[in-house]
Amino acid sequence: MDGLLWKMQIQMLNQFEHLQLFRDKLFKGQFQELFASSMAQSLKLDQFLLFEIVQDWVQVPSLVLCASTGVFPSEIMIPVNNMLLDDIDESCGAWFIPDLIDPPSKMIDLSRYVSRLGGRSMLVNQVELNGDVRGFLVGYSEELRNFCINDLQFFSLLTFSMNLLVENSQLRMDGCFRESESQSFEMISLALVENKNLDKTLTLIANKTVQLLQAHDVLVLLLEEGGEWFRVQGRIGESVTHLAHRRLTVRNSLNGRVITTGQPLISQDAQIDPRADQKRAIGLNARSVIIAPLLIREQVIGTMAVHYHDDSYFREQDVIALCSFANQASVAIDNSRLLKALLKSQKDIEEKAKTLQRLLKETINIQENERRRIAADIHDGVVSQIIGALYELEAWNQLTPSECINDRLQLLKQLLNQAIENTRTSIYNLWPATLDHMGLLPSLQELFKHQEKLTNLRHRIQVFGEPYRLTSAIQIAVYRIVQETINNVFQHSSADKIDMQICFSERKVSFRVSDDGQGFNVQEILQSRHADNFGLIGMRERAQSIGGDLYIESEPGKGCRITIDIPIADALSEGLPRNDPNTGTDSR
């Protein structure tokens, strides 16, 4: 009750309209029964009035008429002398004023009010809630009365009963309020965990706020960059529906004041409050208003405002509840911002990964094209010239026979033949011409045969399924990986044989190369800085550049197995038939 702000002019609908305790319907009946009791009737007073102590926005104390046993007056707000409140003595009994024409100075404002209602004499006592003076109970007579000691005692008993009714009703209301508040926060907490949609979560919070506080409108305003404008992020209520996607100025407004202070605010009537944007308040039909700040890590990012359109008012616990709802809204907004930042970072990383993958693929293609060009230059230039020199030597040898010259020519011929063989080997390593002419499987068969001549590694190639033509990029990538694998086996594994299995299926094509060598610890090699590490990583990167995966399986003493899996969607060459005679045949 204390700290609550009231309107200046109010039209009463019934005698219990403005007492917040009368949200508790049980209290309304008990109030009527108390003043219909024989004790109350024995006082022979014409009317009983219940006042609450309130303060407006400039902390001027007033008494607000909350309930009456008779016809409810139109005037309900009484600015009072500070002496009345300063002289409150919680231990004193009832006061009586036999003639309202000549009251004590501290009672002058209250006496004049009762006189305007037709009263001539009155009794006054303090109403307490939880030990604090929160208002006054007044009983008046339209005739001059000299009250006796029994009258004062009966009136004190009535006031004591009123204190009990108020306190019990407040406890009931607080219990119901806390239960509803707890249920609301439970639902909101679940939404915060499960729902990633900010608008839906804020709508739920706004709905629960309206239900719990019995308000008419809720506005969630976010501060835009620069701090001069609010953006309407959420809203509930007919008077604020037109604010969708609108911007509101921060200057000269109650919401702007909350942004500046970082503290909740309450206004008894925003339409006449000098701190408010009164034109905006009238346009929104907002009267009683409470506003709470939206805080993220101690920074105010916006506000949450709740409005009444009528003469209702908010209590202190309403302000506390709104702050709790505002905290939940802040969490939802923070979660949404963090999620957006995370998704943006994830998208950026994915884009960079795709860019790196594309650059890797382009680099490999450039490398392979350069190898092909160098191989063609050597083949068409150097090898042709060496072969031409051999023909000339052969012809010269036949025309000029001489034993000494013949020996030298034979040696020169031998050197040239060796140069040709070495050059052809270099050309083959740079670019296997069989890939262009016969396809992948014949090229792999030739590779294994060639390596067997050089290294004595026995080999076997098995093909399963019906072969289909692969893209050029996949063919060269697989060929290079297998070539690197054979070199690694020869250099490091001490193996006697090497086998290869190629499986064509409806979902993927798999290439598996295994040996009977000494094996190794895969994790140790991959985590080391040994040259083998870079070779294996390069093989894996090359496989990934064509949309495939490379798996390495090995243990010390158990050989090694390297598998390349390529999905058929990435493997098939566009514009080419699935079946192709140049893919090769089973070689077992």
Rosetta blueprint (number, residue, H / E / L):
1 M L
2 D L
3 G L
4 L L
5 L L
6 W L
7 K L
8 M L
9 Q L
10 I L
11 Q L
12 M L
13 L L
14 N L
15 Q L
16 F L
17 E L
18 H L
19 L L
20 Q H
21 L H
22 F H
23 R H
24 D L
25 K H
26 L H
27 F H
28 K H
29 G H
30 Q H
31 F H
32 Q H
33 E H
34 L H
35 F H
36 A L
37 S L
38 S H
39 M H
40 A H
41 Q H
42 S H
43 L L
44 K L
45 L L
46 D L
47 Q E
48 F E
49 L E
50 L E
51 F E
52 E E
53 I E
54 V E
55 Q E
56 D L
57 W L
58 V L
59 Q L
60 V L
61 P E
62 S E
63 L E
64 V E
65 L E
66 C E
67 A E
68 S E
69 T L
70 G L
71 V L
72 F L
73 P L
74 S L
75 E L
76 I L
77 M E
78 I E
79 P E
80 V L
81 N L
82 N H
83 M H
84 L H
85 L H
86 D H
87 D L
88 I L
89 D L
90 E L
91 S L
92 C L
93 G L
94 A L
95 W E
96 F E
97 I E
98 P L
99 D L
100 L L
101 I L
102 D L
103 P L
104 P L
105 S H
106 K H
107 M H
108 I H
109 D H
110 L H
111 S H
112 R H
113 Y H
114 V H
115 S H
116 R H
117 L L
118 G L
119 G L
120 R L
121 S E
122 M E
123 L E
124 V E
125 N E
126 Q E
127 V E
128 E E
129 L E
130 N L
131 G L
132 D E
133 V E
134 R E
135 G E
136 F E
137 L E
138 V E
139 G E
140 Y E
141 S E
142 E L
143 E L
144 L L
145 R L
146 N L
147 F L
148 C L
149 I H
150 N H
151 D H
152 L H
153 Q H
154 F H
155 F H
156 S H
157 L H
158 L H
159 T H
160 F H
161 S H
162 M H
163 N H
164 L H
165 L H
166 V H
167 E H
168 N H
169 S H
170 Q H
171 L H
172 R H
173 M H
174 D H
175 G H
176 C H
177 F H
178 R H
179 E H
180 S H
181 E H
182 S H
183 Q H
184 S H
185 F H
186 E H
187 M H
188 I H
189 S H
190 L H
191 A H
192 L H
193 V H
194 E H
195 N L
196 K L
197 N L
198 L H
199 D H
200 K H
201 T H
202 L H
203 T H
204 L H
205 I H
206 A H
207 N H
208 K H
209 T H
210 V H
211 Q H
212 L H
213 L H
214 Q L
215 A L
216 H L
217 D E
218 V E
219 L E
220 V E
221 L E
222 L E
223 L E
224 E L
225 E L
226 G L
227 G L
228 E L
229 W E
230 F E
231 R E
232 V E
233 Q E
234 G E
235 R E
236 I E
237 G L
238 E H
239 S H
240 V H
241 T H
242 H H
243 L H
244 A L
245 H L
246 R L
247 R E
248 L E
249 T E
250 V L
251 R L
252 N L
253 S L
254 L H
255 N H
256 G H
257 R H
258 V H
259 I H
260 T H
261 T H
262 G L
263 Q L
264 P L
265 L E
266 I E
267 S E
268 Q L
269 D L
270 A L
271 Q L
272 I L
273 D L
274 P L
275 R L
276 A L
277 D L
278 Q H
279 K H
280 R H
281 A H
282 I H
283 G H
284 L L
285 N L
286 A L
287 R L
288 S L
289 V E
290 I E
291 I E
292 A E
293 P E
294 L E
295 L E
296 I E
297 R L
298 E L
299 Q E
300 V E
301 I E
302 G E
303 T E
304 M E
305 A E
306 V E
307 H E
308 Y L
309 H L
310 D L
311 D L
312 S L
313 Y L
314 F L
315 R L
316 E H
317 Q H
318 D H
319 V H
320 I H
321 A H
322 L H
323 C H
324 S H
325 F H
326 A H
327 N H
328 Q H
329 A H
330 S H
331 V H
332 A H
333 I H
334 D H
335 N H
336 S H
337 R H
338 L H
339 L H
340 K H
341 A H
342 L H
343 L H
344 K H
345 S H
346 Q H
347 K H
348 D H
349 I H
350 E H
351 E H
352 K H
353 A H
354 K H
355 T H
356 L H
357 Q H
358 R H
359 L H
360 L H
361 K H
362 E H
363 T H
364 I H
365 N H
366 I H
367 Q H
368 E H
369 N H
370 E H
371 R H
372 R H
373 R H
374 I H
375 A H
376 A H
377 D H
378 I H
379 H H
380 D H
381 G H
382 V H
383 V H
384 S H
385 Q H
386 I H
387 I H
388 G H
389 A H
390 L H
391 Y H
392 E H
393 L H
394 E H
395 A H
396 W H
397 N H
398 Q H
399 L H
400 T L
401 P L
402 S L
403 E H
404 C H
405 I H
406 N H
407 D H
408 R H
409 L H
410 Q H
411 L H
412 L H
413 K H
414 Q H
415 L H
416 L H
417 N H
418 Q H
419 A H
420 I H
421 E H
422 N H
423 T H
424 R H
425 T H
426 S H
427 I H
428 Y H
429 N H
430 L H
431 W L
432 P L
433 A H
434 T H
435 L H
436 D H
437 H H
438 M L
439 G L
440 L H
441 L H
442 P H
443 S H
444 L H
445 Q H
446 E H
447 L H
448 F H
449 K H
450 H H
451 Q H
452 E H
453 K H
454 L H
455 T H
456 N L
457 L L
458 R E
459 H E
460 R E
461 I E
462 Q E
463 V E
464 F E
465 G L
466 E L
467 P L
468 Y L
469 R L
470 L E
471 T L
472 S H
473 A H
474 I H
475 Q H
476 I H
477 A H
478 V H
479 Y H
480 R H
481 I H
482 V H
483 Q H
484 E H
485 T H
486 I H
487 N H
488 N H
489 V H
490 F H
491 Q H
492 H H
493 S H
494 S L
495 A L
496 D L
497 K E
498 I E
499 D E
500 M E
501 Q E
502 I E
503 C E
504 F E
505 S L
506 E L
507 R L
508 K E
509 V E
510 S E
511 F E
512 R E
513 V E
514 S E
515 D E
516 D L
517 G L
518 Q L
519 G L
520 F L
521 N L
522 V H
523 Q H
524 E H
525 I H
526 L H
527 Q H
528 S L
529 R L
530 H L
531 A H
532 D H
533 N H
534 F H
535 G H
536 L H
537 I H
538 G H
539 M H
540 R H
541 E H
542 R H
543 A H
544 Q H
545 S H
546 I L
547 G L
548 G L
549 D E
550 L E
551 Y E
552 I E
553 E E
554 S E
555 E L
556 P L
557 G L
558 K L
559 G L
560 C E
561 R E
562 I E
563 T E
564 I E
565 D E
566 I E
567 P E
568 I H
569 A H
570 D H
571 A H
572 L E
573 S L
574 E L
575 G L
576 L L
577 P L
578 R L
579 N L
580 D L
581 P H
582 N H
583 T H
584 G L
585 T L
586 D L
587 S E
588 R L
